[in-house]
Amino acid sequence: MSIEINNESNMAVDEAKMLRLATHHLDQLRIHPDADLSIVFVGIGPMEELHVQWMDEPGPTDVLSFPMDELRPGSIERQTPPGLLGDIVVCPQVAETQAQAAGHSTVDEILLLVTHGILHLLGFDHAEPEEHKEMFDLQRDLLLSFATAERKAGFRK
């Protein structure tokens, strides 16, 4: 599995933890070990430009996902084929603001956003109520599973 992480923002990001998170989620979702994923952290200016260019909405956003191959989660019987998952772009500054409003850490917010981005790359959406429930339930389950794995491995929160 090739997971590339680039921090182009001016905020520190725990890249090792993001790598563990992405690896955990892709394993849980039975994504082929030869799949490629890119996670990029950018500042407010670049995120605003991307948001306007791709979503035609003003202002920065927290996370954008750019799927490449149309991969979907695998199953116990059948893993996904190898391919390019795509790119996730996260703005840590927006994450920090959202974390403060939600009453949790910026790291937890970034973990949530990367998880959310991975699910979008795999075709999940939240436009309709049933889709919203499916995606957000899976997002919660993945984050809880990751937190448990981190504790078992001796990583601190």
C-alpha positions in Angstrom: 0.0 0.0 0.0 1.4 3.3 -1.0 0.2 6.2 1.2 1.9 9.5 0.5 1.5 12.4 3.1 2.6 15.9 2.3 2.2 18.8 4.8 2.2 22.0 2.8 0.4 24.0 5.6 2.1 26.1 8.2 0.7 23.9 11.0 2.4 20.8 12.5 0.6 17.5 11.6 1.4 14.2 13.1 2.2 12.5 9.8 3.1 9.1 11.4 -0.4 9.0 13.1 -2.1 9.9 9.8 -0.2 7.1 8.1 -1.3 4.7 10.8 -4.9 5.9 10.5 -5.0 5.6 6.7 -3.3 2.1 6.8 -5.8 1.0 9.5 -8.8 2.2 7.6 -7.7 0.7 4.2 -7.0 -2.6 5.9 -10.4 -2.6 7.6 -12.1 -1.7 4.3 -10.2 -4.5 2.6 -8.5 -2.3 0.1 -5.8 -4.0 -2.0 -2.3 -3.6 -0.6 -1.2 -2.1 -3.9 -3.7 0.8 -3.8 -2.3 4.3 -3.8 -3.5 7.2 -1.6 -2.3 10.8 -1.3 -3.1 13.0 1.7 -2.1 16.7 1.5 -2.4 19.3 4.2 -2.7 22.8 2.9 -3.2 26.3 4.3 -6.3 28.4 4.1 -5.4 30.2 0.8 -4.8 27.1 -1.3 -7.8 25.3 0.2 -10.0 28.3 -0.7 -8.7 28.2 -4.2 -9.5 24.5 -4.5 -12.9 24.9 -3.0 -13.8 27.6 -5.5 -12.3 25.7 -8.4 -13.9 22.3 -7.8 -17.0 23.0 -5.7 -17.8 26.5 -6.9 -18.2 27.6 -3.3 -16.5 30.6 -1.7 -14.2 30.3 1.3 -12.0 27.5 2.5 -13.4 24.2 3.5 -12.1 21.4 5.8 -11.6 18.5 3.5 -11.8 17.8 -0.2 -11.6 14.3 -1.9 -10.5 13.7 -5.4 -11.2 10.1 -6.4 -9.2 8.5 -9.2 -10.2 4.9 -9.9 -13.7 4.1 -8.8 -12.6 1.6 -6.0 -15.1 0.4 -3.5 -14.6 -1.4 -0.1 -13.8 -5.1 -0.5 -15.1 -8.0 1.5 -13.7 -11.0 3.3 -14.2 -13.0 0.1 -12.9 -10.4 -2.3 -10.5 -7.6 -1.9 -10.6 -4.5 -4.1 -8.4 -4.6 -7.2 -5.2 -2.6 -7.1 -5.6 1.0 -8.2 -5.4 4.7 -7.4 -7.7 5.7 -4.6 -7.1 9.4 -5.2 -6.2 12.5 -3.2 -7.5 13.9 0.1 -6.8 17.6 0.8 -7.2 18.8 4.4 -6.9 22.3 5.8 -5.5 22.0 9.4 -6.5 25.7 10.2 -10.1 25.0 9.4 -9.9 21.8 11.4 -8.5 23.7 14.3 -11.5 26.1 14.3 -14.0 23.2 14.0 -12.3 21.3 16.8 -12.6 24.3 19.1 -16.3 24.6 18.3 -16.8 20.9 18.8 -14.8 20.8 22.1 -12.2 18.3 21.0 -8.5 18.4 19.9 -7.3 19.5 16.5 -5.7 16.1 16.1 -9.0 14.4 16.6 -10.7 16.7 14.1 -8.0 16.0 11.5 -8.4 12.2 12.1 -12.1 12.6 11.5 -11.5 14.6 8.3 -9.0 12.1 6.8 -11.5 9.3 7.6 -14.3 11.3 6.0 -12.1 11.9 2.9 -11.2 8.2 2.6 -14.8 7.3 2.6 -15.6 9.8 -0.1 -12.8 8.3 -2.2 -14.5 4.9 -1.8 -17.8 6.3 -3.1 -19.6 7.1 0.1 -21.7 10.2 0.3 -24.1 11.9 2.6 -26.5 13.8 0.4 -29.5 11.6 1.3 -30.5 10.5 4.8 -29.8 6.8 4.2 -26.4 7.6 2.7 -25.6 10.0 5.6 -26.4 7.3 8.2 -24.4 4.6 6.4 -21.3 6.9 5.9 -21.3 8.5 9.4 -21.9 5.1 11.1 -19.0 3.6 9.2 -16.9 6.8 9.9 -17.6 6.4 13.7 -16.9 2.7 13.7 -13.5 3.2 11.9 -12.5 5.9 14.3 -13.4 3.8 17.3 -11.6 0.8 15.9 -8.5 3.0 15.2 -8.5 4.4 18.7 -8.7 0.9 20.1 -5.8 -0.3 17.9 -3.7 2.8 18.9 -4.2 2.0 22.6 -3.4 -1.7 22.2 -0.2 -0.7 20.3 0.8 1.6 23.1 0.4 4.9 21.3 -0.8 7.8 23.4 -3.8 9.9 22.4 
